[in-house]
Amino acid sequence: MIRIFTNTLNQTIFVLILFTVLIRFFGYQVPYVNASQPVDISYLANLFNILNSTPLKSFILSSLMVLLSALVLNNICIKHELIFIPSFLPAYFYVMLNSLFPDQFYAGPTVFVNLFIILSIDAILNLYRSDRPTNAIFLASVLAGISALLNISYFAFFIFVIIGLNVFRPFNFRENIAALIGFLIPIYMGTVINYLINNTFLPRYIFFPDYGNIKTQGWALQSALPAVLLVGIFAILRMYKNYFRNTTKSKRAIQLLMILTIISLVLMVTGKQNPRQEFTFLSVPLAIYFAFYFSNYSFNWLKEIINLILLLSVLFFQYRHVLGL
């Protein structure tokens, strides 16, 4: 099955759309009831309640966001040569990794923030040997600011942007200040809008991040995550095995992905919202690692079998309650 996505033909997009609908259809059959804490700004909580007012609406909106993010990520991987064979594998694995839990079928802040992260990666990669970095810096930092506006814990993504800026550019005090200003603009606009609506600058609910408060993640053992992370380890080892053969830009991109992996793990195990939803942040670097691992110039039975086991694991843990297991 994986061979279907090992090309860049336009018609493969239609296969990807069909795959997205089929692997995420469980979200419509077994609607997810959101039990997460409301987002920081009360009128945004009302907005997300409207977006998820029916199971069908949640399924359609979340699936459209996942599909859009997958296609954007795939384009970035090809554009910046993050995988050595151009294909739709990054998009395929991104969709799969965002279909592990019923919680991921909720059109909440995480699916939007993940798109912002992907666009930020593109902006950061554009900084490499750029004569005019201002636009890319501004875009990446503004997207990080919008993410923090949706949940203050996602302030960590501004750290990701700052590190990325200084990985791809020589340190420049002015550029770092510009990034900080870009980050603060959405937050300032959010407080103004909140004041106009609620007559107070600060939101009604503020969940300050506590990155040191690690929560037990026992639920992960009763899901497809062990299989996903096992394949992820092999994929990361293969990518780093070829690390010194890559171009300077590719090496820095790999460093950036590892930073994103660490930040995403921290948010997932310390976050005050739903860790199953926040796993979607890990799906960005993992999708690239997986695509690198499964890329092949010739047919490989072993990788086909591993992909099939991975896919069956996802489907099994989706439908096991329906089957009474």
N, C-alpha and C positions, 0 to 999 in steps of 0.2 A: 504493500500500500504506500509505503514511504516514497517509492519511485515516482509516484504521481506528482509529488511536490518538488522533485529535484530538477526543476527547469524554471524558466522565466517567461513561459508562454502566457499570453493574456487570458486564454481560455481556462487556465488553471485557477484563476480568481473565482470562476463559477463553481469549481470543485471545492474551493476553500469555503465559499458561502454555504454550500450544501453540507459540508463537514461541520461548520459552525452550528447550523440549525440542528443537525442530528445529535451532536455530542452535548448540546446545551438544552435539548428538548426536555430533559428531566426537570429543569427549572420551572417549566410551565406545568408539568404533571404534578409535581410536589412543590407548591408555592412556599417560598421562604418568608417567614414572619420575622421582621427586623426587631431584634431585642437589644440592639446596640444603644449606647448613650447618645442622646441627640447631639448634633454638631454644635459647635461653639455659638454660632449666631442663630438666633431663634427663627428668623424669617427664612434662613436657608433650610432649617429642619422642616418647615412647612413646604418649601419647594420640593424637597426630596420625598415628602409624603405624597405630594401630588404626582410626582414622576412614577411612584410605585403604588398608586392607588388600586391597581388590579394586577393579578399575576401575569396576564398577557402583556400589559404595559411594561412591567418590570422585565419580563423575558425579552421583549423586542428592544427596549432601550439599552439594557445591559449588553445584549448580544451585538447590537449595532456599534456600541462603543468599543467592545472587545475586537470586533472585526476591523473597525477603522484603525484602532491602535495597532493591530497586527500588520495591516498593510503599510502603515507609516513606518513601523519598526523594520519591516522587510525592506522597504525602500532605502532606509538609512544604512542597513547592513550591506546592501549592494553598492550604494553610492560611496560609502567610506571603506569598502572592501574589508568588512569585519569577518566575513567568511570567505574561504579561498575558492569556493565554487558558487556563483550566483544561482539562487533558487528561491522557492517559496517556503523552504524549511523553517526559517525564523517565524514566519506568520503561522504556519501549521502548529508548531510547538507552543507558540504564544496562546493560541486559541485553546489547545489542549490543557495547558497549565492554568488557564482561567476558567476551567470547567470541572475542577476537582470536587467542589463543595456546593451545596445549595445556596450558601451564603454569597457565592460569587455571581448569582443570578439576580442580585439586588442592585439596582442602578443607584448606588450610593456614591459618596465622595471619592472612594478609592479608584473607581473605574475612570473618573475624570482626572484625578491626580496622576494616575499612571500614564495617561496620554500626555499630560504636561511634562512628566519625567522624560518620556521618549522624545518629545520635541526639544527639551533641554539638552539631551544627549546630542541631538543633531546640531544644535547651536554651538555646543562646546567643541564638537569635532570640527566645525567650520572655522574655529579659531586658529587651527594649525596653519602657520605661515600665512595668515591673513593680513593684508595691508590695512583693512578697515574692520577692526574687530568690534566696533562700538555696537552695531546692530545685534550681533550675536550675543554679546555680553548682556545687553539690555533685555533681549528676549528671554534668555535663560534665567536671569534673576527675577524678572516679572512673573514668569511661570512658577518659580519657587515661592514668590510672594502670594500668588493666588492659592497655591497648595497649602501654605500656612494659614491662609484665611479660612479654608475649609476645615482645617483641624490644626490647632497650634502645635501638636506633636510633630507635624510635618515640616516644622522649622528646620529639621535635620537635612532636608533637601537643599536648603540654602548653603549648608556646609559642603554638600556634594558639589554644588555649582562653583563655590569658591575654590575648592580643591581642584576641580576640573579646569577652571580658569588658569590656575597657576601651574598645572601640569602641562597645558598646551601653549602657555605664553610665559615668557620671562616675567618675573614679578614686577609689577608696575603699580605703584600706590594709587595713581589716578584711576586706573581700570578697576581696582578693587573697591574704591569709593563709589565709582559709577555702578558697580554691581550691587552694592549696599543700597544705593538710592533706588535702583530699579526694583529691588526686593521690597522696599518700604512703601512704594507707590500704591500697590493693590491693598496693602493693609490700611494705609491712610484713607483710601477711597472707601474701603469696607466700613471703617469706623464712622465716616461721614454719613454713609447710607444708613447705617444702623441708628445713628442719632436722628436722622430725618424720619425713620419709621417708628423707632421705639423710644425716642426722646432721651437716649443715653448713649454715650460714646462706646462704653464697654458692653459686650454681649451679656445676656442673662446668665449663660453657662460658660464658664471658662475652665477647661480641664488642662491644667498646666502639666507639661510632660514630666515624667519621672523615669528617665532612662536607666536608672539604677535598680528599679523595682522589677526584677525578673519574675515572670509568672510561669507556672508549670504548664507545659504544652502536651499533656498526656493524650489529648484527643488526636494528636498527629499520628500516633502509633496505630490508630484505628481508622486509617485513611490510606489513600494511595501515595502519601508523602514518602514513606520509606523507599518504595520502588523508584519514585521520582528522584529522591536525593541520592540513591545509590547510582543511578545512571548519571546524575549530575556530577558526582565525584569522578567517574571515569571520563566524562566530558571535559571537566576542568583540568584533569591531569593531562589529557591529550593536548588541550590548548596550550598549557604551559610547557609541555614537552617540545612544542614547536616555537616557543616564545622567541628564542634568539635568532630564528630564521626570518622573523617578520621585519617589516619596515619600522622605522622610528615611530611613525604615526600609529601603526597597528599595536606596537608595544604599549604606547601611552593609552590607547583605547582599552587594551586589556587591563591595565592598571585602574582605569576609570570604572570598568565593569566590576572589578573586585571591590572597589570602594563602595559602589552602589549595592553590591551583595551584602557587605558588612552593615551598612546603614539600614537596609531593608530587614535584615535579620534582627537588628536591635529594635526597630519599630514593631516587628511582629511579636517579639517576646516580651516587650515592655509596654506596648500600646494600651490605651484605655478604651479602645473600641474593639471591634471583632478581629481577632488574629487570622481567621480564615479569609476574611476580606482583604486584610493587609498582606496576606501571602501573595497577592497579585503584584506587589512591588518586586518580589523576588522573581516573578515570571519573566521580567525583562532580561536580566542577565542570564537566567537559566535558558531561555529560548535561544539566545545567541550561542551559549555553550553547547546546547543540544544540537543546534544546526551545524556547528563546527564539527561535532563528533560524528554526526550521521552523514555528513557530506562525503560523497564517494564518486570517483570517476567511473566505477564499474559496479555491477550488481553484487551485493554482499548479503548472503543468507543470514549471517549472524546478526547483523544490524536490523534486518527485516524482522527477525524473531524477537529481538529486544524491543523494537518499536511495537510489535503486536502485543507482547506481554504488558508493556506500559499502557497501551490503549485499553486492554482488557481489564487491567487493574483499576483504571479510572471508571470504566463502566460498571465494574463489580461493586465498587464502593458507592457509586451513585444509586444503584438499584437494589442493594442488599436488604434495605429495610422493606422495600416493596415485596421482595422475595421471601421475607421473614427470616433472614439470616443475621 
